[in-house]
Every structure is written in structure tokens, then in C-alpha cells.
Amino acid sequence: MSRRRHALALLAALSAGWTCAVPPPPALESIAPPGAIAGAAADVAVRGSGFAPWVQANFAHPEASTVRGEFALALVRADLRIPLEQVAWVSERELSARVPPIATPGTYDLELVDPRGRAAVLPAAFAIDVAPGCGPDGTPCDDGNACTAGDACGAGECLPGPSVCGNTAPRACLEVTPAAAAPGEALSFDASCSTDDEDALPALQARFDFDGDGTWDTAFQPAAGVQQRAYASPGLWTAAVEVRDAGLLSDFASRYAVVTAPDDLVVVTTAADEADPGDTPEAPLGTGLSLREAIAYVNGLLAPRTILVGVAEPIVHDSPLPPLVTPSAAIVASPAVPLQFRDFAGGPLPCLALEAPAQLLLGATITGCTYASVALGNASDGARVAECTISGSPGAHGISGKASGTIGPRNTITGAGTAMKLVGSTYVVEENRIRENDDGIVAVAGIHLTVRRNRIVSNRHIGLQTTPSPTGSCTIVHNVFDANGDDAVNLQSFAGGVVARNNLFTRNGGYALRDGSPARTFDHNGFFENARGPIWSGTPGATDLLEDPVYGGDHRLAPGSPAVDRGLDTGLDVNGPGAGNWNGAAPDLGAWEAPYPAP
């Protein structure tokens, strides 16, 4: 398609609903969370209707067309006006923004001005409260007073008595470097990327399980420290960390560590996208061994090898990479080193393709692909894509799959036409973040599909949809489906039945669950503010939750959430090493196990 035709098509899609008539004025319904602690910033979601960008179309000269999406949000109290930061359009019903640190406690009105200059106000929408003794910077008083230990602060005064501080769990984070190593070579495990709303990093502690056996290999120690570990044998090891704050609340994070036989590691040594024939690791031409040359080299060996992207700067490609065709081969990259792809001719080719059984793509950051960022081909049974960050292009697939395999854990896919397009026999989609795509997961044909521990949020249309499956089955457990523009889950029918359990379906634009399967089990789910209702052709049961689950940041459950302890044991590892591990009397609903007791 010519650039002119592409621009016309894109412009028509953007302007279809907005250029023929002036859209209705904006209206505000809610802001979540509805408050923050004095002196602390807060990421918020603003929901309402009529959040329409202003499209000025020029079909004769599409390059002269404009799309204005400047929404302004502010908190207003008397003569005090505080603009919100990082305001971004998510959908016609949602904006995201950051409330800057505010020192003055009180209740604030929320004001919105859209790109056309039209305003909306939500009275008494946001509260700033004083939390004595709590400070994100670790100081004893978050309003700037120099209080001594045991004192509390409020309204600018130091008060005697014990500190009173609401505590939230930390956000655990783990980094592993290098991404692949040989037996006996030390890898570094770093949890210093962990954060906490109340405690600074020096107050956080961490302990590590290096081999995923459910036994902690270290005691708690400062999270700012770096641990080193060498593995004696090759394998794909799962390292886990538990991060604990000063109030003894914990969070968990995991990463893979790749250990390969010494002669099986092929290291990419140049960021140039070279394609010199006959390049080898021992005798590279040009500036070194490129990723393109490394794939060609491993394909020529027809023996398993692990390709390690060992450069520190982005690699820019003007054409797709050759498919990896050697069984059990792997490509391991660093999330900090993007693989960037520019517009290229040559038809619908994926940027990176796995085309043999039991292959692995780990830790890659991929941007700019116009067809599919990652493709699992017809011969890729048992392949896995994990810990990748994929920023798709409009109309493109983030990941496409045609065989059977595992997508996850810990992928993030944003900005694509379809985050995942699955056509095959059996796929497991686990522990991914799928957000702000046109559609989340689309599965077709007779697939057996398992979707677990994912956060599928703010996609413009459907979160998960399938075509009729005359032989397959579908299991959906421990996911969050929030603020998708249409149905959260739309299943045509699965002959083998559907199970949906321990999920949270909130604020979606259609039904939470639409399914026509002959046999289905829906229980222990949470439904809240789905525009068309909880279940198409059905009603919630006695085990379901119909209240606001009260999310904290990143769709985690906040203290006091009614979704705590509301789930059913599915045998799934929901909280650190060891299957069936949870806090309290039962698992929580959603994708994250809260460390708080049931309300």
C-alpha cells in the first residue's frame, strides 16, 4: 500500500466517528484512586465519557491533517489550582494522569478541559490526607517537619505520641545480568529496582531463591545489595526474590537465568545490522558478529545454540531478521537494548520468527514492526516467548502463533492492532501485561487455550476473543480485565468447555463474559461496572464478587479490598515459590496476591 493510501486509511479510521459531527461534551464520572497522601505523587485513572480527540481531516493532503489530543486535568480547591501531569488519552472513556505531590490536605474538585476547550467538573472528587510518620523519601514526617523518632506530624506541627502510618506493600523487581552465562560463571541478581510508597530503598530487605525450588537460598538482607550466583549445570533457571518493607509486607518477583554449555553460547558483538556471508563467532567480518549473522550461523550448524545479544546500544534493522530454524535454539537479549525495525518493503513478514520446536526468545525489546513483531511458525511446537517488551504498530500483531507453546511469563505488549493472534493446537498465555492495543488476545480454530495471571487492560476493543472451537477448551484463571473498550472476554464456543475462575472484570465497555459454549464453569469471579452486564446469557453466582475490588497501583489490590481471600484454590503459584502459595484463608481474586488480611 502506498504511503498516501495508508495515510488516507488511517485518517479515515481516526476520523470516522468525529469529523461528521461534533462529539458530545466530556463528562466526568470517577477518579481512581480517589485520594493521595500529602507530599506523595499518585498515578490515577480518570473515567467518564466523551473523551474524543479533535481530528481535523484533510483527505486531499493527508499529511496536512492533524489529531489533537491535548486534554488538561486539574485539581481545584478555592483559589488553589494544581494541574495534573502526564495526562494521556487511553480511550473515549478513560484518561491517565499523575497527581503531583500536594502539601495542602483537603478535598479537591476535578476539572477537565478537552482539546476543543470544553470543560467538565467532578465536585469533591479527590482527597489529600495527612499520613503521620510516612514519607516516600524515608523521612519520619512527610510534610517537611524534622520530627524525632516516635513523634507524628500533622498540619505542619510535630505531635507527641507514636507514629501512625498506613502501610502498602512494596513493588518487587529483579534484574539478572548477564542474561546468559556458562556453567561456573557468576550472574548478578539485583533487587534494587524495587520500590515502596512509604519506605525508601535502604529500608527494604530482600531474600533470594536462585533455582526456583521453593527454598530461600539467602536470609533477608538490604535490597540495595547485589547477589551473585554461579550455576553448575546448563538450564533455564527461575530466580525469585521476596522484597519486604519496614512494616513486614512483602511482594515477589521472578526472572529467568539462562545457563548454557560453554561452547553453545554465541555472542552478538556489534550493533551494526551486518550480513557478511560466512561470518562466525571466531572470525567475524566487518565490525563484529551481528544478530543477523548470528542467526544465520546457528541455522547453518543445525545444532542448538544460545544467541546472546551482548551489545549495549540499540540495533536498528531495515528488514526482517531471518527465521531461527534450529530446534532448541534460543535468542536472549537485554530489555535495555531495543531491537528497532523501520518501515520496509517485502510483504507481510514478521520481524523475528521462531520456526522450530522448543525454541526460546527471552528478554527482547522490539519496536517498529508493521506486520508482526514475533511469529511462532507452524513448526514451533513447545516454543516460549518470555520477558519481552513489544511495542507494536497500528494494525500489526505483537505476537502471532501457529503451533503450540507458551507466551510468558512477564511479557509486556502495547500499541499493536492485536497483541496476540493465536492459531494452533495448544497455547498457555501466562503472567503478561497486555494494554492499550486495539484487541488483546485473539484465538482462532480448534485451540486449547489457557490464560492465567495476566493483566489485560485498556485495550480499545475486546480483551480476549475467540472463534468457535469444535475440539478445543479454554481455561481463564487469576486475570484482571479492566477498562477494555468492549467485552472483556468474548468466546464464541468451545466444544471442550470453558472455565473462568478467580478473575476480576471491571469497567469494561461491553459484557464481562460472553460465551456460547455447551459446558462452562464460572465461579469465584469479581464483576464491577461492566457496561452491558456481568455475563451474557447467565447471572453471577453466590461465590462471585459484585463490589469494587479497589485497585492500588498497577491493578494490585489495595488494603481493605473485598477481593482478598475470595478465590478458590486452583493449584496455581500465586505468591512466590511453591504451588498453592497464598496469604490468608484462600487465594485473592485477580492477578496479584495481596499481603493484607481479609477485611
Backbone torsions as a table, in degrees:
resi	resn	phi	psi	omega
1	MET	NA	133.3	178.9
2	SER	-65.5	159.8	178.7
3	ARG	-61.9	-36.9	-179.7
4	ARG	-64.1	-45.9	179.8
5	ARG	-65.5	-38.1	178.7
6	HIS	-63.0	-43.9	179.6
7	ALA	-63.2	-40.8	178.0
8	LEU	-61.6	-43.8	-179.5
9	ALA	-63.7	-43.6	180.0
10	LEU	-64.2	-43.8	-179.3
11	LEU	-63.8	-41.0	178.5
12	ALA	-61.8	-40.5	179.7
13	ALA	-64.7	-42.1	-178.9
14	LEU	-68.2	-38.2	-170.0
15	SER	-96.1	-1.2	-172.9
16	ALA	-55.4	-41.9	-176.1
17	GLY	-95.5	-2.5	-168.4
18	TRP	-124.1	-15.6	-174.9
19	THR	-96.8	-19.7	-178.3
20	CYS	-78.1	-28.5	-179.9
21	ALA	-150.8	151.7	177.7
22	VAL	-68.1	125.7	-178.4
23	PRO	-66.3	159.7	179.7
24	PRO	-62.2	154.9	-179.7
25	PRO	-65.7	156.6	-179.4
26	PRO	-70.8	152.8	174.7
27	ALA	-136.5	142.1	-179.3
28	LEU	-103.8	137.1	-179.9
29	GLU	-116.4	-41.9	-175.3
30	SER	-161.3	162.4	170.3
31	ILE	-133.3	132.9	-176.8
32	ALA	-133.5	129.6	-3.1
33	PRO	-69.3	160.7	-174.9
34	PRO	-86.5	11.8	-179.7
35	GLY	-170.5	172.5	179.5
36	ALA	-150.2	167.2	177.8
37	ILE	-86.3	140.0	178.9
38	ALA	-54.2	131.4	178.6
39	GLY	86.7	0.8	-178.3
40	ALA	-120.1	136.0	175.0
41	ALA	-74.3	159.7	179.9
42	ALA	-146.9	132.0	172.4
43	ASP	-84.3	130.6	-173.5
44	VAL	-129.8	157.4	172.0
45	ALA	-115.8	124.4	179.6
46	VAL	-105.3	123.1	-175.7
47	ARG	-117.7	148.7	-179.6
48	GLY	178.0	-140.0	179.6
49	SER	-148.6	162.5	177.1
50	GLY	73.0	24.7	178.3
51	PHE	-84.2	76.1	-172.8
52	ALA	-107.5	122.7	171.0
53	PRO	-60.6	161.9	-179.3
54	TRP	-100.7	108.9	-178.8
55	VAL	-99.7	121.8	174.0
56	GLN	-109.8	102.3	-169.6
57	ALA	-90.6	138.2	171.4
58	ASN	-129.5	89.9	-175.0
59	PHE	-70.6	-23.3	176.3
60	ALA	-72.5	-35.0	180.0
61	HIS	-134.6	80.2	-174.5
62	PRO	-55.4	-30.2	-178.6
63	GLU	-65.9	-17.2	178.7
64	ALA	-91.0	-4.7	178.5
65	SER	-72.5	156.2	-179.3
66	THR	-134.6	148.3	172.0
67	VAL	-124.4	112.3	-179.5
68	ARG	-101.5	122.4	-179.2
69	GLY	-125.0	31.6	-175.6
70	GLU	-83.0	98.2	173.1
71	PHE	-97.4	138.8	178.3
72	ALA	-115.6	132.1	177.1
73	LEU	-123.2	144.8	178.4
74	ALA	-150.4	151.0	170.8
75	LEU	-100.2	132.7	-173.2
76	VAL	-127.7	131.6	175.9
77	ARG	-145.4	110.5	-174.9
78	ALA	55.5	-122.8	179.9
79	ASP	-94.8	9.4	178.6
80	LEU	-95.0	125.1	-178.2
81	ARG	-129.2	122.8	-175.1
82	ILE	-124.3	107.4	177.7
83	PRO	-66.1	141.5	172.7
84	LEU	-82.1	152.6	-175.7
85	GLU	-104.5	161.3	172.8
86	GLN	52.7	41.5	179.5
87	VAL	-70.1	128.0	-176.8
88	ALA	-137.9	140.4	176.6
89	TRP	-78.6	125.9	177.3
90	VAL	-104.1	-47.3	179.0
91	SER	-160.6	179.2	178.6
92	GLU	-66.6	-8.8	179.6
93	ARG	-120.2	4.0	-176.3
94	GLU	-150.5	138.5	168.6
95	LEU	-122.2	151.2	172.3
96	SER	-114.3	152.4	-177.7
97	ALA	-163.9	172.1	175.1
98	ARG	-123.2	128.9	172.6
99	VAL	-84.1	120.8	179.8
100	PRO	-70.0	165.4	176.2
101	PRO	-58.3	128.3	-179.0
102	ILE	-121.1	128.6	-175.1
103	ALA	-88.3	-22.6	-172.5
104	THR	-93.0	112.4	178.1
105	PRO	-65.4	156.3	177.8
106	GLY	146.1	-178.5	179.3
107	THR	-105.5	132.7	-172.8
108	TYR	-118.8	144.4	168.0
109	ASP	-79.9	149.3	175.6
110	LEU	-104.0	126.9	-179.4
111	GLU	-117.8	136.0	177.8
112	LEU	-122.1	137.1	169.6
113	VAL	-125.8	122.0	-176.6
114	ASP	-87.7	177.1	-176.2
115	PRO	-60.8	-19.9	177.7
116	ARG	-89.4	1.8	-179.7
117	GLY	85.1	8.3	-179.8
118	ARG	-85.4	140.5	-172.2
119	ALA	-114.0	153.8	172.1
120	ALA	-142.3	148.3	-177.9
121	VAL	-131.8	136.0	172.4
122	LEU	-114.3	106.2	-174.9
123	PRO	-66.5	147.3	173.9
124	ALA	47.2	48.8	-171.8
125	ALA	-90.2	-25.5	-169.4
126	PHE	-140.2	135.1	-177.4
127	ALA	-116.6	134.6	172.5
128	ILE	-106.6	119.5	-176.6
129	ASP	-116.1	155.8	174.9
130	VAL	-91.1	129.9	175.6
131	ALA	-115.1	93.4	-175.0
132	PRO	-57.1	135.8	175.0
133	GLY	81.1	-1.9	-178.8
134	CYS	-107.4	134.7	173.3
135	GLY	-151.2	130.8	178.2
136	PRO	-58.0	-24.7	-179.7
137	ASP	-88.4	4.4	177.8
138	GLY	85.0	-1.8	178.3
139	THR	-74.9	155.8	-175.0
140	PRO	-71.2	-13.4	-178.4
141	CYS	-139.3	124.1	-173.1
142	ASP	-84.0	0.2	176.5
143	ASP	-105.3	13.5	172.0
144	GLY	98.3	-9.5	178.7
145	ASN	-71.8	148.2	178.2
146	ALA	-91.7	71.9	-178.5
147	CYS	-78.1	148.8	175.0
148	THR	-86.4	165.7	-179.1
149	ALA	-56.7	134.2	179.3
150	GLY	93.0	-12.9	176.6
151	ASP	-88.8	162.6	175.6
152	ALA	-123.3	159.4	-177.5
153	CYS	-122.1	144.2	175.5
154	GLY	-165.1	131.3	177.6
155	ALA	54.3	37.3	176.2
156	GLY	81.0	6.4	-178.5
157	GLU	-117.3	142.9	171.1
158	CYS	-86.1	127.3	-175.2
159	LEU	-116.2	142.4	178.2
160	PRO	-72.9	160.8	176.8
161	GLY	109.9	171.4	-177.5
162	PRO	-69.0	148.3	176.3
163	SER	-69.0	142.1	176.6
164	VAL	-119.3	120.2	-171.6
165	CYS	-141.9	120.1	171.2
166	GLY	-70.0	134.8	-174.8
167	ASN	-117.4	137.4	172.5
168	THR	-118.3	157.9	-175.6
169	ALA	-70.3	152.8	175.3
170	PRO	-71.4	171.8	172.3
171	ARG	-111.7	104.2	-176.3
172	ALA	-72.2	146.2	179.7
173	CYS	-147.6	142.9	-178.7
174	LEU	-139.1	131.7	175.2
175	GLU	-119.9	139.4	-179.2
176	VAL	-122.3	125.4	177.1
177	THR	-137.2	143.4	-12.6
178	PRO	-66.9	169.8	-176.8
179	ALA	-71.4	-20.0	177.7
180	ALA	-148.3	147.2	-178.9
181	ALA	-151.5	168.5	176.1
182	ALA	-91.6	160.1	176.6
183	PRO	-54.6	137.8	-179.6
184	GLY	88.1	-14.2	177.5
185	GLU	-87.0	137.3	-175.9
186	ALA	-76.9	136.4	169.1
187	LEU	-109.9	149.9	179.6
188	SER	-103.8	137.3	179.9
189	PHE	-120.7	117.9	-169.1
190	ASP	-126.0	119.2	177.9
191	ALA	-105.4	13.4	-176.1
192	SER	-72.5	-8.3	173.8
193	CYS	-79.3	-2.8	177.8
194	SER	-69.5	151.0	-178.3
195	THR	-135.8	164.9	177.2
196	ASP	-150.1	141.3	-177.8
197	ASP	-69.5	-26.3	-177.3
198	GLU	-106.9	-34.7	-172.4
199	ASP	-107.8	138.8	172.3
200	ALA	-74.3	164.8	-176.3
201	LEU	-53.4	-41.2	-179.0
202	PRO	-60.1	-20.4	-179.9
203	ALA	-87.2	-8.7	-178.6
204	LEU	-89.7	145.8	177.2
205	GLN	-122.7	155.9	-177.8
206	ALA	-143.2	147.4	169.6
207	ARG	-133.7	155.4	-166.9
208	PHE	-124.9	142.9	167.3
209	ASP	-118.6	109.0	-170.5
210	PHE	-83.1	-21.6	-173.3
211	ASP	-120.9	9.2	173.9
212	GLY	69.5	23.7	-178.0
213	ASP	-93.0	3.2	179.1
214	GLY	86.2	3.0	179.0
215	THR	-113.5	129.6	-180.0
216	TRP	-73.9	130.3	-177.1
217	ASP	-92.3	-11.3	176.2
218	THR	-133.9	161.6	170.3
219	ALA	-83.8	170.1	174.5
220	PHE	-64.1	136.9	177.7
221	GLN	-152.5	170.5	-176.1
222	PRO	-53.6	131.4	-177.9
223	ALA	-67.8	-17.8	-180.0
224	ALA	-73.6	-13.4	-179.5
225	GLY	-80.3	156.0	179.1
226	VAL	-107.1	128.7	177.2
227	GLN	-97.6	147.4	176.0
228	GLN	-122.6	144.7	-178.9
229	ARG	-149.7	136.7	173.2
230	ALA	-112.9	135.8	179.7
231	TYR	-98.8	141.4	-175.8
232	ALA	-82.5	-22.6	-174.5
233	SER	-136.8	154.5	179.3
234	PRO	-65.2	156.0	176.7
235	GLY	158.9	172.8	173.3
236	LEU	-102.1	100.9	-174.2
237	TRP	-94.9	144.2	176.5
238	THR	-105.4	114.3	176.3
239	ALA	-99.0	139.6	-179.0
240	ALA	-129.6	152.4	175.9
241	VAL	-132.6	141.2	168.3
242	GLU	-108.8	122.6	178.9
243	VAL	-107.8	128.9	-175.1
244	ARG	-122.6	137.0	179.7
245	ASP	-95.0	-177.6	-176.3
246	ALA	-65.7	-22.1	176.9
247	GLY	-91.4	9.9	176.2
248	LEU	69.2	22.4	169.6
249	LEU	-89.6	144.9	-172.5
250	SER	-124.2	157.4	168.2
251	ASP	-140.9	159.9	-174.9
252	PHE	-124.6	149.5	173.3
253	ALA	-144.7	151.9	-179.9
254	SER	-133.6	153.5	171.9
255	ARG	-146.6	155.1	174.6
256	TYR	-85.6	146.8	170.1
257	ALA	-122.6	123.1	-177.1
258	VAL	-98.5	123.8	176.4
259	VAL	-121.2	124.8	-174.8
260	THR	-129.3	153.5	178.8
261	ALA	-56.0	146.4	-173.2
262	PRO	-52.5	-40.9	-177.2
263	ASP	-82.8	-2.2	-176.5
264	ASP	-97.6	-0.3	-178.0
265	LEU	-95.4	121.0	178.9
266	VAL	-111.9	115.2	-171.7
267	VAL	-102.1	126.0	173.7
268	VAL	-77.2	125.7	-171.7
269	THR	-115.5	-3.1	178.4
270	THR	-134.8	143.8	175.2
271	ALA	-86.1	-4.2	175.5
272	ALA	-71.8	142.1	-179.9
273	ASP	-89.3	70.9	-176.3
274	GLU	-88.3	158.6	177.9
275	ALA	-143.1	55.8	179.8
276	ASP	-77.6	123.4	-178.9
277	PRO	-60.6	137.4	174.6
278	GLY	79.2	8.5	177.8
279	ASP	-61.6	140.2	174.7
280	THR	-131.5	162.1	177.0
281	PRO	-60.3	-33.0	-178.0
282	GLU	-78.6	-29.6	-176.0
283	ALA	-138.3	70.5	178.7
284	PRO	-77.7	148.2	174.0
285	LEU	-97.9	176.0	177.6
286	GLY	63.1	-134.4	-176.5
287	THR	-94.5	-0.6	-179.4
288	GLY	146.8	-166.7	179.5
289	LEU	-92.3	116.1	-179.8
290	SER	-86.2	167.8	176.2
291	LEU	-62.7	-41.7	178.1
292	ARG	-59.9	-44.3	179.5
293	GLU	-69.2	-35.4	179.2
294	ALA	-64.4	-41.6	178.2
295	ILE	-63.4	-44.1	178.7
296	ALA	-62.0	-39.7	179.7
297	TYR	-63.7	-47.6	-179.3
298	VAL	-66.4	-38.0	176.4
299	ASN	-60.8	-36.5	179.7
300	GLY	-70.8	-28.6	179.4
301	LEU	-72.9	-32.6	-173.3
302	LEU	54.7	33.5	176.7
303	ALA	-135.1	143.2	-175.3
304	PRO	-58.4	133.0	174.4
305	ARG	-142.6	156.8	174.1
306	THR	-109.9	120.1	178.2
307	ILE	-91.9	119.4	179.2
308	LEU	-106.6	120.1	176.1
309	VAL	-78.2	99.8	-171.0
310	GLY	-101.5	22.1	179.1
311	VAL	-102.5	164.9	-173.2
312	ALA	-109.8	0.8	179.4
313	GLU	-123.5	161.6	-178.5
314	PRO	-59.6	151.1	175.0
315	ILE	-110.4	121.2	-177.0
316	VAL	-103.3	125.4	-177.2
317	HIS	-114.8	138.2	175.4
318	ASP	-99.5	-1.5	178.7
319	SER	-152.3	161.4	179.4
320	PRO	-61.8	153.1	173.5
321	LEU	-75.2	153.3	174.8
322	PRO	-65.6	146.0	178.7
323	PRO	-64.1	145.9	175.1
324	LEU	-85.4	119.0	-171.6
325	VAL	-116.8	4.7	179.9
326	THR	-91.3	122.1	180.0
327	PRO	-57.0	143.4	176.0
328	SER	65.1	12.7	175.0
329	ALA	-79.9	162.9	-176.8
330	ALA	-141.3	150.4	168.5
331	ILE	-120.3	121.5	-176.7
332	VAL	-122.0	122.8	-177.2
333	ALA	-125.8	175.3	175.7
334	SER	-103.3	134.4	178.1
335	PRO	-57.2	-23.2	-177.9
336	ALA	-83.7	-2.9	-178.1
337	VAL	-117.6	91.8	-176.5
338	PRO	-67.2	145.3	166.9
339	LEU	-99.1	106.5	-173.6
340	GLN	-102.2	135.3	179.5
341	PHE	-121.8	135.3	178.8
342	ARG	-103.8	163.4	178.4
343	ASP	-51.5	131.8	179.3
344	PHE	-141.8	152.5	175.9
345	ALA	-84.8	171.1	174.5
346	GLY	121.4	5.3	175.2
347	GLY	92.5	-175.9	-174.2
348	PRO	-79.4	85.1	179.1
349	LEU	-117.6	137.5	177.0
350	PRO	-70.0	152.9	177.5
351	CYS	-68.1	-38.8	-179.4
352	LEU	-142.2	128.0	-174.5
353	ALA	-127.3	135.2	170.6
354	LEU	-102.3	121.2	-170.6
355	GLU	-127.4	26.8	178.1
356	ALA	-149.6	161.5	-175.7
357	PRO	-65.1	151.8	167.9
358	ALA	59.6	31.0	177.3
359	GLN	-87.0	164.3	-178.0
360	LEU	-135.1	133.0	167.0
361	LEU	-118.4	120.4	-171.8
362	LEU	-131.7	130.4	166.6
363	GLY	73.8	16.3	-177.2
364	ALA	-86.2	142.3	169.4
365	THR	-107.6	119.2	-171.5
366	ILE	-126.2	128.4	-178.9
367	THR	-134.8	156.1	167.6
368	GLY	84.4	10.8	-176.5
369	CYS	-82.5	135.2	-174.9
370	THR	-100.5	-4.5	176.0
371	TYR	-121.8	-69.1	175.3
372	ALA	-145.2	134.1	178.6
373	SER	-71.0	-47.5	-179.7
374	VAL	-133.5	132.5	177.6
375	ALA	-122.2	131.2	170.8
376	LEU	-101.9	109.2	-170.1
377	GLY	-77.2	-176.2	-175.6
378	ASN	-60.9	-26.9	-176.7
379	ALA	-101.8	17.0	-170.2
380	SER	-97.2	30.6	-179.8
381	ASP	-53.5	131.9	177.8
382	GLY	83.1	6.2	178.4
383	ALA	-72.5	158.6	179.2
384	ARG	-138.5	137.8	171.5
385	VAL	-118.5	121.6	-173.5
386	ALA	-142.7	149.2	172.7
387	GLU	56.1	30.8	178.9
388	CYS	-100.2	151.5	174.2
389	THR	-116.8	116.4	-174.2
390	ILE	-121.2	119.3	175.0
391	SER	-107.3	101.7	-173.9
392	GLY	-79.5	171.4	174.5
393	SER	-102.5	153.2	178.6
394	PRO	-55.1	131.0	-179.3
395	GLY	85.8	-9.7	-177.8
396	ALA	-95.6	162.6	173.1
397	HIS	-90.1	141.0	170.6
398	GLY	-73.0	-57.9	176.4
399	ILE	-132.0	130.7	172.4
400	SER	-116.4	140.9	-178.2
401	GLY	-133.8	136.8	-176.0
402	LYS	-125.6	6.6	-178.1
403	ALA	-129.8	-114.8	174.0
404	SER	-145.0	148.2	-179.3
405	GLY	172.6	-165.1	-177.0
406	THR	-127.0	128.7	175.3
407	ILE	-111.7	104.8	-175.6
408	GLY	125.9	174.0	6.6
409	PRO	-87.1	169.6	165.5
410	ARG	68.3	34.6	167.7
411	ASN	-89.0	151.1	171.0
412	THR	-125.3	124.6	-177.8
413	ILE	-126.9	122.9	-178.5
414	THR	-138.0	155.0	167.7
415	GLY	75.8	6.5	-176.7
416	ALA	-91.7	166.3	170.0
417	GLY	-66.3	-50.4	173.8
418	THR	-130.2	123.9	-179.1
419	ALA	-63.3	-46.1	178.9
420	MET	-137.1	127.6	173.6
421	LYS	-117.4	111.7	-171.3
422	LEU	-115.8	122.6	175.7
423	VAL	-132.6	104.6	-177.2
424	GLY	-178.7	-156.6	-175.1
425	SER	-98.8	-49.0	-175.1
426	THR	-145.8	125.2	175.5
427	TYR	-134.2	140.8	170.8
428	VAL	-113.1	123.1	178.1
429	VAL	-113.6	109.8	-170.9
430	GLU	-135.0	134.8	169.8
431	GLU	55.1	51.8	175.8
432	ASN	-114.5	163.4	172.2
433	ARG	-115.6	115.1	-175.0
434	ILE	-120.7	105.5	-172.2
435	ARG	-145.1	147.4	171.5
436	GLU	59.6	37.4	168.5
437	ASN	-102.7	172.7	171.8
438	ASP	-65.4	-52.8	174.8
439	ASP	-127.7	152.5	179.6
440	GLY	-80.5	-91.4	-179.3
441	ILE	-109.8	130.1	175.3
442	VAL	-123.4	120.0	-179.4
443	ALA	-120.0	135.4	-177.6
444	VAL	-129.6	164.1	177.7
445	ALA	69.2	-160.4	-169.9
446	GLY	-87.8	57.3	-171.9
447	ILE	-87.3	145.1	165.2
448	HIS	-96.4	117.4	-169.5
449	LEU	-124.3	130.8	173.6
450	THR	-122.1	125.0	-179.2
451	VAL	-123.6	115.5	-174.0
452	ARG	-145.5	139.0	174.4
453	ARG	60.4	34.2	177.5
454	ASN	-101.1	156.1	171.2
455	ARG	-113.8	105.0	-174.6
456	ILE	-112.1	97.3	-165.7
457	VAL	-137.8	147.3	170.9
458	SER	56.7	29.7	169.9
459	ASN	-80.3	147.0	-169.2
460	ARG	-70.8	-25.5	-179.6
461	HIS	-120.5	-112.0	-173.0
462	ILE	-97.4	141.1	178.9
463	GLY	-71.9	-51.3	178.7
464	LEU	-138.7	124.1	177.1
465	GLN	-138.6	150.1	-178.9
466	THR	-138.5	158.3	168.4
467	THR	-90.6	168.3	178.8
468	PRO	-57.0	138.1	180.0
469	SER	-119.7	105.2	-175.9
470	PRO	-73.0	-12.5	-178.3
471	THR	-129.4	-15.7	-169.8
472	GLY	-88.9	-177.5	177.3
473	SER	-143.1	167.0	-176.8
474	CYS	-143.2	131.1	177.5
475	THR	-125.1	124.8	-176.3
476	ILE	-126.6	107.7	-175.5
477	VAL	-136.4	141.9	171.8
478	HIS	56.2	48.2	175.7
479	ASN	-115.7	161.7	168.6
480	VAL	-114.3	123.8	172.5
481	PHE	-116.3	107.7	-174.6
482	ASP	-134.4	135.3	170.2
483	ALA	58.1	30.4	169.8
484	ASN	-77.4	147.4	-170.3
485	GLY	-69.0	-24.6	-179.8
486	ASP	-127.9	-143.8	179.8
487	ASP	-58.8	142.3	171.2
488	ALA	-67.5	-49.0	179.4
489	VAL	-133.3	126.1	179.1
490	ASN	-130.1	100.5	-178.5
491	LEU	-109.1	123.3	179.2
492	GLN	-65.8	-57.7	173.0
493	SER	-179.2	144.7	173.8
494	PHE	-124.4	119.1	-177.9
495	ALA	-61.1	-31.7	-179.7
496	GLY	-84.4	2.1	175.4
497	GLY	95.4	166.2	-178.1
498	VAL	-131.2	138.1	172.5
499	VAL	-122.7	126.0	173.8
500	ALA	-127.6	118.0	-171.5
501	ARG	-149.4	141.8	174.1
502	ASN	64.1	25.8	179.2
503	ASN	-99.0	161.2	170.9
504	LEU	-117.9	125.7	178.6
505	PHE	-118.7	108.1	-172.6
506	THR	-134.5	133.0	167.8
507	ARG	57.4	34.2	175.1
508	ASN	-84.9	154.2	-173.7
509	GLY	-80.0	-10.0	176.9
510	GLY	-124.6	-140.7	174.0
511	TYR	-77.1	153.8	169.7
512	ALA	-70.3	-49.0	-177.9
513	LEU	-132.2	119.2	173.2
514	ARG	-122.0	119.6	-174.5
515	ASP	-152.2	140.2	177.1
516	GLY	-119.1	26.4	-176.8
517	SER	-73.8	150.4	-179.2
518	PRO	-69.3	-26.7	178.9
519	ALA	-134.1	128.7	-179.4
520	ARG	-149.0	149.0	177.2
521	THR	-126.1	108.9	176.4
522	PHE	-117.3	114.6	175.3
523	ASP	-156.6	162.2	176.9
524	HIS	54.0	45.1	175.0
525	ASN	-114.1	159.1	175.6
526	GLY	-110.6	131.7	-179.3
527	PHE	-125.9	130.7	178.8
528	PHE	-153.8	122.8	172.3
529	GLU	54.3	43.9	169.7
530	ASN	-87.0	129.7	-163.9
531	ALA	-60.0	-37.9	-177.5
532	ARG	-99.8	-6.7	178.0
533	GLY	125.3	171.6	-177.7
534	PRO	-70.6	-53.2	-170.8
535	ILE	-135.1	125.1	172.2
536	TRP	-73.4	129.1	-179.4
537	SER	60.3	52.7	178.1
538	GLY	168.1	174.3	179.5
539	THR	-135.8	153.5	175.7
540	PRO	-60.7	155.8	180.0
541	GLY	-105.9	-175.8	-175.2
542	ALA	-66.1	-24.0	-178.1
543	THR	-88.4	-4.9	-175.7
544	ASP	-85.9	155.3	178.4
545	LEU	-104.3	131.3	-179.2
546	LEU	-118.0	21.3	178.4
547	GLU	-108.0	166.6	172.7
548	ASP	-63.2	122.0	-179.4
549	PRO	-72.1	-12.5	176.6
550	VAL	61.8	83.8	177.2
551	TYR	-78.6	145.1	162.2
552	GLY	-91.9	-153.9	177.9
553	GLY	-67.2	147.1	174.3
554	ASP	60.5	31.6	177.1
555	HIS	60.5	26.2	168.0
556	ARG	-82.6	157.1	178.2
557	LEU	-77.7	135.2	179.8
558	ALA	-85.4	162.3	175.1
559	PRO	-55.8	136.7	-179.0
560	GLY	85.5	4.5	-179.3
561	SER	-62.7	133.6	176.8
562	PRO	-73.4	-5.6	177.8
563	ALA	-83.3	-6.2	178.0
564	VAL	-70.1	133.3	177.2
565	ASP	63.8	23.6	-177.9
566	ARG	-101.7	0.8	-175.2
567	GLY	-92.6	180.0	178.0
568	LEU	-119.0	141.1	-179.6
569	ASP	-62.5	120.0	176.4
570	THR	-109.9	5.9	-176.7
571	GLY	76.6	10.8	-176.0
572	LEU	-93.0	139.9	175.3
573	ASP	-71.8	107.3	-175.7
574	VAL	-110.5	-4.5	-175.3
575	ASN	-158.4	77.3	175.8
576	GLY	86.7	-175.2	-175.1
577	PRO	-61.7	141.6	177.0
578	GLY	101.4	124.5	-179.7
579	ALA	-64.6	148.3	178.1
580	GLY	68.2	28.2	-176.0
581	ASN	-94.6	117.9	178.0
582	TRP	-149.2	165.8	175.7
583	ASN	-92.8	140.3	174.1
584	GLY	87.0	-159.4	-173.2
585	ALA	-81.0	-21.7	-176.8
586	ALA	-158.5	164.2	176.6
587	PRO	-63.1	155.9	174.2
588	ASP	-84.5	162.1	171.2
589	LEU	-78.3	151.1	177.5
590	GLY	97.9	-168.1	-170.9
591	ALA	-97.2	-2.1	-175.1
592	TRP	-136.5	129.6	-179.9
593	GLU	-84.6	115.9	-177.8
594	ALA	-76.8	145.9	178.7
595	PRO	-88.1	7.6	-175.6
596	TYR	-92.6	152.2	174.7
597	PRO	-70.9	161.2	177.4
598	ALA	-63.6	143.3	179.1
599	PRO	-59.4	NA	NA
